Amino acid sequence: MSTDDPSDPRDWEIPTRLVRGGTMRSAHNETAEALYLTQSFVYDTAESADARFSGAEPGFVYSRYGNPTVQMFEDRLALVEGAEACRATASGMAAVYLALTGLLRAGDHVVAGRALFGSCRWILNTWGPRYGVETTFVDAADTAAWKAAIRPNTKIFFIETPANPLLEITDIAAVSAMARDIGAKVLVDNVFATPIFQKPLLLGADIVIYSATKHIDGQGRVLGGAILGETKLIDETYRDFIRHTGPALSPFNAWVLLNGLVTLDLRVRAQSATAAQLADRIAAHRKVKATRYPGRADHPQHEVVRRQFTGGGNEMIGGGNLIAFDLGNQAAAFNFLNALKVVDISNNLGDARSMATHPTTTTHRSMTEEQRQEIGLTAGWVRLNVGLEGAGDLARDIEAALDGA
């Protein structure tokens, strides 16, 4: 709710939230956020320790439970996302695992898109059945397929959109409406879109998940993850789970990620603008069989992209910094990757450095050939993370490598 108070963070624009949100200064009034490298905390009296542990007195007790630097990161990211609460984790996959397992019980059913990051598929395919949790995988772009997969015991719809690695798009609002009808929760992995371009909570999702390792850090330094949603859901579902299972984000990593947030808006908008240019040049190249970029009108779900990639506004504000393209076969893909001079070969994404990877032999290696075929991932596909280098330099490097593919 707007207050028209310039000191109220809820009235700040996103860039201001990214720079100043959640700041917690010590008695020294430092300019930069303090890094609290401590395992535990001390108390003035035994009675104070008793009150702190019981919850009657506010404050920190142990960095596995909470830490001032970690809390600053959580508060800032929640403010940017438009969420009531955030809980940080040691990695993006820790966030995915906790988000799912905190809500699931033996006998529950999950509906998920087929096109998922390999480790997410492993959790649902391999871990879930061990504990009596079944998953139905569907064509994530087909809204009717989500509805057809519903069972009486369906508890979670798990969405990754855009999906890794072929940038398939799911209609979050449509799936969320189905979930409300049956009392299920919608979990959205929003890492490719970032909180700048896509706001799943405004579209009806219950939980948003991030690998902060990606765009939030954006410079290849540290691991981190986050789970965001309403305070009641986050506290009741995840607070004790996180405390007792120990996937805590380190204060140092939180400090790095907190500072990464400062430039997030600038970075992803600049990367997206360059990616849009490169996507057109890649699509026009004679060696490229197919190109997927959410910002292009020929993306199969472009109309959904136009509704979702708005950052909570009314107009589409970017297509993201990931491009996927098919060179026909693995040999051509490898030739392309090996010919790159500026762009690195790496399985990471969201970085300020441009990176390209071959999904079938890296990020999606654990999937069976049948599973890869189900999502259209053949050996010719390359996933490109567009960084902050000059657009002309990247275009020359990529086109020269394509010529030799």
NORWO-V163484 format. One record per residue. N is the residue number from 1. RES is the residue in one small letter. PHI is phi in radians with two decimals (none if undefined). BURIAL is # if it has 24 or more other ideal C-beta (glycine too) atoms within 12 Angstrom, else .. D_LAST is the distance of its C-alpha to the last C-alpha in whole Angstrom. Layout:
n->[N,N]
res->[RES,RES]
phi->[PHI,PHI]
burial->[BURIAL,BURIAL]
d_last->[D_LAST,D_LAST]
This chain:
n->[1,2,3,4,5,6,7,8,9,10,11,12,13,14,15,16,17,18,19,20,21,22,23,24,25,26,27,28,29,30,31,32,33,34,35,36,37,38,39,40,41,42,43,44,45,46,47,48,49,50,51,52,53,54,55,56,57,58,59,60,61,62,63,64,65,66,67,68,69,70,71,72,73,74,75,76,77,78,79,80,81,82,83,84,85,86,87,88,89,90,91,92,93,94,95,96,97,98,99,100,101,102,103,104,105,106,107,108,109,110,111,112,113,114,115,116,117,118,119,120,121,122,123,124,125,126,127,128,129,130,131,132,133,134,135,136,137,138,139,140,141,142,143,144,145,146,147,148,149,150,151,152,153,154,155,156,157,158,159,160,161,162,163,164,165,166,167,168,169,170,171,172,173,174,175,176,177,178,179,180,181,182,183,184,185,186,187,188,189,190,191,192,193,194,195,196,197,198,199,200,201,202,203,204,205,206,207,208,209,210,211,212,213,214,215,216,217,218,219,220,221,222,223,224,225,226,227,228,229,230,231,232,233,234,235,236,237,238,239,240,241,242,243,244,245,246,247,248,249,250,251,252,253,254,255,256,257,258,259,260,261,262,263,264,265,266,267,268,269,270,271,272,273,274,275,276,277,278,279,280,281,282,283,284,285,286,287,288,289,290,291,292,293,294,295,296,297,298,299,300,301,302,303,304,305,306,307,308,309,310,311,312,313,314,315,316,317,318,319,320,321,322,323,324,325,326,327,328,329,330,331,332,333,334,335,336,337,338,339,340,341,342,343,344,345,346,347,348,349,350,351,352,353,354,355,356,357,358,359,360,361,362,363,364,365,366,367,368,369,370,371,372,373,374,375,376,377,378,379,380,381,382,383,384,385,386,387,388,389,390,391,392,393,394,395,396,397,398,399,400,401,402,403,404,405]
res->[m,s,t,d,d,p,s,d,p,r,d,w,e,i,p,t,r,l,v,r,g,g,t,m,r,s,a,h,n,e,t,a,e,a,l,y,l,t,q,s,f,v,y,d,t,a,e,s,a,d,a,r,f,s,g,a,e,p,g,f,v,y,s,r,y,g,n,p,t,v,q,m,f,e,d,r,l,a,l,v,e,g,a,e,a,c,r,a,t,a,s,g,m,a,a,v,y,l,a,l,t,g,l,l,r,a,g,d,h,v,v,a,g,r,a,l,f,g,s,c,r,w,i,l,n,t,w,g,p,r,y,g,v,e,t,t,f,v,d,a,a,d,t,a,a,w,k,a,a,i,r,p,n,t,k,i,f,f,i,e,t,p,a,n,p,l,l,e,i,t,d,i,a,a,v,s,a,m,a,r,d,i,g,a,k,v,l,v,d,n,v,f,a,t,p,i,f,q,k,p,l,l,l,g,a,d,i,v,i,y,s,a,t,k,h,i,d,g,q,g,r,v,l,g,g,a,i,l,g,e,t,k,l,i,d,e,t,y,r,d,f,i,r,h,t,g,p,a,l,s,p,f,n,a,w,v,l,l,n,g,l,v,t,l,d,l,r,v,r,a,q,s,a,t,a,a,q,l,a,d,r,i,a,a,h,r,k,v,k,a,t,r,y,p,g,r,a,d,h,p,q,h,e,v,v,r,r,q,f,t,g,g,g,n,e,m,i,g,g,g,n,l,i,a,f,d,l,g,n,q,a,a,a,f,n,f,l,n,a,l,k,v,v,d,i,s,n,n,l,g,d,a,r,s,m,a,t,h,p,t,t,t,t,h,r,s,m,t,e,e,q,r,q,e,i,g,l,t,a,g,w,v,r,l,n,v,g,l,e,g,a,g,d,l,a,r,d,i,e,a,a,l,d,g,a]
phi->[none,-1.25,-2.06,1.00,-1.77,-1.11,-1.62,-1.54,-1.00,-1.17,-1.69,-1.35,-1.27,-0.97,-1.01,-1.20,-1.05,-1.17,-1.52,-2.05,-1.05,1.32,-1.05,-2.27,-1.44,-1.45,-1.13,-1.46,0.95,-1.14,-1.31,-1.40,-1.08,-1.31,-1.82,-1.69,-1.51,-2.52,-1.48,-2.35,-2.37,-1.95,-2.24,-1.17,-2.50,-1.12,-1.13,-1.14,-1.07,-1.02,-1.18,-1.15,-1.22,-1.38,1.63,-1.26,-2.07,-1.24,2.46,-1.65,-2.16,-2.88,-1.23,-1.24,-1.52,-3.13,-2.62,-1.00,-1.18,-1.10,-1.13,-1.08,-1.10,-1.05,-1.16,-1.18,-1.15,-1.06,-1.12,-1.18,-1.27,1.45,-1.79,-1.29,-2.57,-2.48,-2.19,-1.51,-2.35,-1.25,-2.77,-1.13,-1.22,-1.10,-1.15,-1.08,-1.06,-1.16,-1.04,-1.31,-1.23,-1.13,-1.80,-1.73,-2.31,-0.97,1.67,-1.39,-2.24,-2.06,-1.97,-2.46,-1.19,-1.14,-1.45,-2.28,-0.98,-0.96,-1.21,-1.16,-1.06,-1.09,-1.02,-1.35,-1.43,-1.84,-1.26,-0.92,-1.05,-1.10,-2.05,1.38,-1.91,-1.85,-2.24,-1.87,-1.68,-2.26,-1.18,-1.15,-1.47,-1.74,-1.02,-1.11,-1.17,-1.08,-1.15,-1.16,-1.48,-1.14,-2.12,-1.03,-1.79,-1.23,-2.01,-2.42,-1.87,-1.89,-2.06,-2.11,-2.56,-1.04,-1.53,-1.62,-1.95,-1.68,1.07,-1.23,-1.98,-1.89,-1.36,-1.08,-1.10,-1.16,-1.20,-1.13,-1.10,-1.09,-1.09,-1.06,-1.11,-1.97,1.34,-1.63,-1.79,-1.91,-1.92,-2.10,-1.44,-1.83,-1.14,-1.22,-1.42,1.19,-1.23,-1.35,-1.60,-2.39,-2.08,-1.02,-1.12,-1.23,-1.64,1.94,-1.21,-1.69,-2.32,-2.01,-2.11,-2.29,-1.57,-1.20,-1.00,-1.46,-1.07,-1.10,-1.27,1.30,-2.37,1.15,-1.82,-2.37,-1.69,-3.11,-2.60,-2.72,-2.14,-2.28,3.05,-1.21,-1.00,-1.05,-1.16,-1.10,-1.19,-1.21,-1.61,-2.05,-1.03,-1.23,-1.02,-1.18,-1.04,-1.61,-1.76,1.41,-1.50,-1.17,-1.34,-1.22,-0.99,-1.11,-1.08,-1.07,-1.13,-1.12,-1.16,-1.03,-1.32,-1.12,-1.07,-0.96,-1.86,-1.00,-1.05,-1.08,-1.17,-1.20,-1.19,-1.16,-1.13,-1.12,-1.10,-1.19,-1.05,-1.07,-1.15,-1.16,-1.03,-1.14,-1.23,-1.13,-1.07,-1.48,-1.30,-1.13,-1.48,-1.62,-1.43,-2.76,-2.32,-2.11,-2.56,-0.99,-1.41,-1.58,-1.14,-1.55,-1.14,-0.98,-2.04,-1.06,-1.15,-1.19,-1.00,-1.09,-1.44,-1.74,-1.49,-2.10,1.11,1.61,-1.68,-1.92,-2.00,-1.07,-1.97,2.87,-1.90,1.56,-1.97,-1.87,-2.25,-2.10,-2.60,-1.87,-1.80,1.75,-2.78,-1.14,-1.06,-1.15,-1.11,-1.14,-1.03,-1.07,-1.07,-1.24,-1.55,-1.19,-1.95,-1.70,-1.29,-1.44,-1.56,-2.78,-1.53,-1.40,-2.66,1.39,-1.44,-1.21,-1.64,-1.25,-2.49,-2.26,-2.47,-1.87,-1.01,-1.15,-1.88,-2.28,-1.09,-2.04,-1.13,-1.27,-1.29,-1.27,-1.07,-1.12,-1.13,-1.15,-1.12,-1.06,-1.77,1.40,-1.56,-1.72,-1.26,-1.53,-1.37,-2.15,-1.91,-1.98,-1.68,-1.54,-1.72,-1.83,-1.16,-1.07,-1.04,-1.14,-1.11,-1.14,-1.07,-1.11,-1.13,-1.17,-1.20,-1.14,-1.17,-1.15,-1.02,-1.64,-1.25]
burial->[.,.,.,.,.,.,.,.,#,.,.,#,.,#,.,.,#,#,#,#,#,#,#,#,.,.,.,.,.,.,.,.,#,#,#,#,.,.,.,.,.,.,.,.,.,.,.,.,.,.,.,#,.,.,.,.,.,.,.,#,#,.,#,#,#,#,#,#,#,#,#,#,#,#,#,#,#,#,#,#,#,#,#,.,#,#,#,#,#,#,#,#,#,#,#,#,#,#,#,#,#,#,#,#,.,.,.,#,#,#,#,#,#,#,#,#,#,#,#,#,#,#,#,#,#,.,.,#,.,.,.,.,#,#,#,#,#,#,#,#,#,#,#,.,#,#,.,.,#,#,.,.,.,#,#,#,#,#,#,#,#,#,#,#,#,#,#,#,#,#,#,#,#,#,#,#,.,#,#,.,.,#,.,#,#,#,#,#,#,#,#,#,#,#,#,#,#,#,#,#,#,#,#,#,#,#,#,#,#,#,#,#,#,#,#,#,#,#,#,#,.,#,#,#,#,#,#,#,#,#,.,.,#,#,.,.,#,#,#,.,#,#,.,.,.,.,#,#,#,#,#,#,#,#,#,#,#,#,#,#,#,#,#,#,#,.,#,#,#,#,#,#,.,#,#,#,#,#,#,#,#,#,#,.,#,.,#,#,#,#,#,#,#,#,#,#,.,.,#,#,#,#,.,#,#,#,#,#,#,#,#,#,.,.,.,#,#,#,#,#,#,#,#,#,#,#,#,.,.,#,.,#,#,#,.,#,#,.,#,#,.,#,#,#,#,.,#,#,#,#,#,#,#,#,#,#,#,#,#,#,#,#,#,#,.,.,#,.,.,.,.,#,.,.,#,#,#,#,#,#,#,#,#,#,#,#,#,#,#,.,#,.,.,#,#,.,#,#,#,.,#,#,.,.,#]
d_last->[54,54,57,56,57,55,55,54,50,50,50,48,44,41,41,44,44,41,43,46,46,48,49,52,54,56,59,58,56,53,50,47,47,49,47,50,49,52,52,55,58,62,65,68,70,70,71,68,65,67,66,63,62,64,62,65,64,61,59,56,57,54,50,49,51,50,50,50,47,45,48,47,43,44,46,44,41,44,45,41,41,44,45,48,47,44,44,42,40,39,35,33,34,37,38,36,38,41,41,41,43,46,46,46,49,49,49,47,44,41,38,35,31,29,26,27,26,26,30,31,31,32,35,36,35,36,39,40,42,43,46,46,44,42,39,38,34,33,31,31,30,33,37,39,37,38,42,42,41,44,47,50,49,46,46,42,39,36,34,30,29,27,26,23,20,20,22,25,28,32,35,37,40,40,40,42,45,45,45,48,50,49,50,46,44,41,39,36,33,32,30,27,29,31,35,34,33,34,38,38,42,43,41,43,41,44,41,38,36,34,32,33,31,28,29,33,32,29,29,28,31,33,33,36,36,39,40,42,45,49,51,53,50,48,52,53,49,48,50,52,49,47,50,51,47,46,43,44,42,43,44,42,39,41,42,38,37,40,39,35,37,38,35,34,34,33,30,29,30,28,25,25,25,22,20,22,20,17,17,18,15,12,14,15,11,10,7,9,12,14,15,18,20,24,25,23,26,23,23,25,28,28,32,33,30,33,36,34,32,36,37,40,41,40,37,34,33,29,26,25,22,20,17,15,12,11,8,10,10,10,8,5,7,8,5,5,8,9,8,10,14,16,15,16,15,18,20,22,22,25,25,25,22,19,17,14,14,13,17,17,17,19,21,22,22,26,25,26,23,26,26,22,23,26,24,21,18,16,14,11,12,12,15,15,18,19,22,24,22,23,21,20,18,16,15,14,12,10,10,9,6,5,6,4,0]
